[in-house]
């Protein structure tokens, strides 16, 4: 079974702090994604990566950066946390091999981040 | 940009059939996917349609009409465990098959 793990289930940080959210997948997937989920807004794509050291902006990249130094690990960085970044953050991965497999994303359990 | 519309809530009784609609407007289109998310859980993949027509997987089916920019998820023989949020998602670009999600439909199954 594909397993996507995230470093923390709950996190509380102060405004202005630098925050690191880590995601690890164990299925050798090429693609990795970071989303935030807010009530009534669904899942919104922040950044994604299709290879080591390769990244692209999603729909809401402002205030975030990412790092992918190893294939299995994708980190989301909040350079200076703000209260409007309080949210559920979900990491996902998908295979880059095969037409249909590449459309199936596997999600981690999420990190509920509160910025006070 | 991309936008997807789906109903915010649907209620049905156990054993019934329910259809969750999704209409989309995207600058590019490489398929429509559906995901299920139980309260407190992670989204899980249900289905993907690249071409027009109906795809069936057990009690769940998904339909796509590209000319109408419309799709739906059909759930048959509803069970209590089907109570969850259901998200449609489009792939607007080829790169990494990235997804743009709708805001979700909360399905409540009543006994």
Interface residues (C-beta under 8 A of the other chain):
Chain A: X4 X30 X31 X33 X35 X40 X41 X42 X43 X44 X45 X48 X49 X50 X56 X58 X59 X90 X92 X94 X96 X99 X100 X102 X103 X104 X105 X106 X107 X108 X109 X110
Chain B: X2 X8 X31 X33 X35 X41 X42 X43 X44 X45 X48 X50 X87 X89 X91 X95 X96 X97 X98 X99 X100 X101 X102 X103 X104
